[in-house]
Amino acid sequence: MEAICVKEHFNMRWVAHTGFVENINNILREYKQSRKLLPIKVCILGPPAVGKSSVSEVLARYYRLHHVKLKDVISEAIAKLEAAVAPKYGGEAEEEGEEEEEENVEDAQELLDGVKESMEQNAEFVCALDAPDDFLKLRVMNLPESFVAGTHYSQDRFLRALTNYRDINTEDETVLNYFDEVEIHPIHIDVGKLEDAENRLIIKRLIKEIGEPRNYGLTEEEKAEEERRVAEEALAKEAAAKAAHERKEAKERAEKIARWEEWNKRLEEVKKEERELLQAQSAPLRNYLMTYVMPTLMQGLSECCKVRPEDPVDFLAEYLFRNNPATQ
């Protein structure tokens, strides 16, 4: 079926008039959005000591994002810019020096264009943390001295930074106005009203506003860590199975030995009972034989040994018949 027929006769929303190849970037972006593969961009703003860094670190771990600090980005950009525009000295000719200067200018312009492009990539979510100055001052005063020493939380540096922040962020002129203009409305949170030293309520609200984590793949470090964890679990499982098998065999051997000893003990008891029973049952018969049979029989046997007849059995029978005590 021709594409023109599909367009004219079917009520379909046509989004790629120029074909699949020409719109591959749009298709890829739509695929990433539908599969939630695009990274979340969150911007945390606020005065010093309001908790921007701690909140950002928790969100970065929860959403598996890179924690980018504005101060580090600016310092890195300035360092690259200074390195790009710095004159290069050496033993080369003057013409080569002019060519290098032109290259430095081009590098600097390229760097500035990159910074501008990065700034134009707006964040998806903007959070504006704020608190009264007295609250922020009290928070800094309660910090341990070992934590404050040598940082921007020292008294002079903190007060200067706080004053500077208030001066450049007036009601009419603030960076939040820029985000409002581009239809990214900041999430305003008054930290002073929450009274949450560990920022649990702030983080809970931001997670509710931002939503669930997206489907990011594992990094190389996470893959290596996962493989190491799986290998350790396999070794631990194998060792546990081996130990359980050895314990089972030892238990079976002990039970077998115990059963064998119990069987031998019962066998000895049965033999003893049989001997005692036989002795008890044979006592009357033995007494009877010893009283009425054995005296005459012993005499007959003794006489048979003396005479040594040709038929000893007949001789013994005749002797017993003649010498029967019951007939005498």
Buried (B, 14 or more C-beta within 10 A) or exposed (E): EEEEEEEEEEEEEEEEEEEEEEBEEEEEEEEBEEEEBBEBBBBBBBBBBBBBEBBBEBBBEBBBBEEEEEEEEEEEBEEBBEEBBEEEEEEEEEEEBEEBEEEBEEBBEEBEEEBEEEEEEEBEBBBBBBBEBEBBBEBBEEEEEEEBEEEBBEEEEBBEBBEEBEEEBEEEEBEBEEBEEEEBEBBEBBBBEBEEEEBEBBBEBBBEEBEEEBEBEEEEEEEEEEEEEEEEEEEEEEEEEEEEEEEEEEEEEEEEEEEEEEEEEEEEEEEEEEEEEEEEEEEEEEEEEEEEEEEBBEEBBEBBEEEEEEEBEEBBEEBBEEBEEEEE
